[in-house]
């Protein structure tokens, strides 16, 4: 059989849609320009967020508890980007 229950299939579909929406909103908030100018640190955080997003559809964890770490990672990334822009190395 391709799936166990219709409700399980619907849950995975909803979680996948939310994961996609989270990524789209994150790129919109951060900006495409920031994505184009990624540093090595940005790449590491992007991979970490990708791992979280990849586990969202099949996870038993509530969606809110999966979205919060993504928001924390992205906020930390923005904070570090802000600090690095203000810190001038002379």
N, C-alpha and C positions, 0 to 999 in steps of 0.2 A: 504494500500500500504506500502511496505517496506521502500521506500524513496521518496523524492519529485522530484528530478531531477538527471540526470546522472552527470551533472556538480557539483552539491552539493556533490554527492557521491564521485566523483573524488577528490574534494577539501579535504574532510575528509580523504581519503586514503593518499593523499600527506602529509597532516599535521601529520597524524599518523606515516608515514614513517620518516618524519623529526624529530618528537619527539623521536622516537626510535634511530635514528642516533645521536641526541644530547646526549642522555644518554650513548650510546656506546662510543662516543668520550670522554665524560666527565670521564667515568671510565677508559678509556685508558690513558688520560692525567694525571689524579690524581693517578692512579695506583691501582691495585687490593689489594696490601698490605695495602694501606691507608684505603680502604674500610673494610678490615678485622679487622683493629685496630680502629674502630670508637669510639669516645667519645660521651657523651650525647649531646654536642654541635653539633657534626657532624650529629647525628641522627636528631636533630631539623632541621638543614639545609637540610638534605636529604628529610625530610617530606615536607618542604617548596618547594623544587625543584620538588618533586613529584606532588604537587598540581598544580604547573604551567604546568608541562608536561601533567597532566591529562586534563587540560582545553584546551590544544593546538588544538586537532582535531576539537572541536566544536566551537572554538572562532572565532569571527569576526575580532579580532585584527590581523594586519599583522604579518607574521611569524617572521620577524626581531625584532619587538617589543616584541615578546614573548621569543625569544632566548636571548636577551640582559639581562633581569633579571636573567636568569639561569646562564649566564656567570658571572654576578656580584656576585651572591651567591657563585658560585664555586671559584671565585678569592678571595673573602673574606675568605672563608673557608681555602684556601691554605695560605693566608697571616697570618691568626690566627694560623694555624698549624706551620708555619715558626717561628713566634714570640714565641710561646710556646716552641718550640724545642731549641731556643736560650736563653730563659730566664731560668736561673738556680735558683732553690729555694734551698738555703743553710740552 
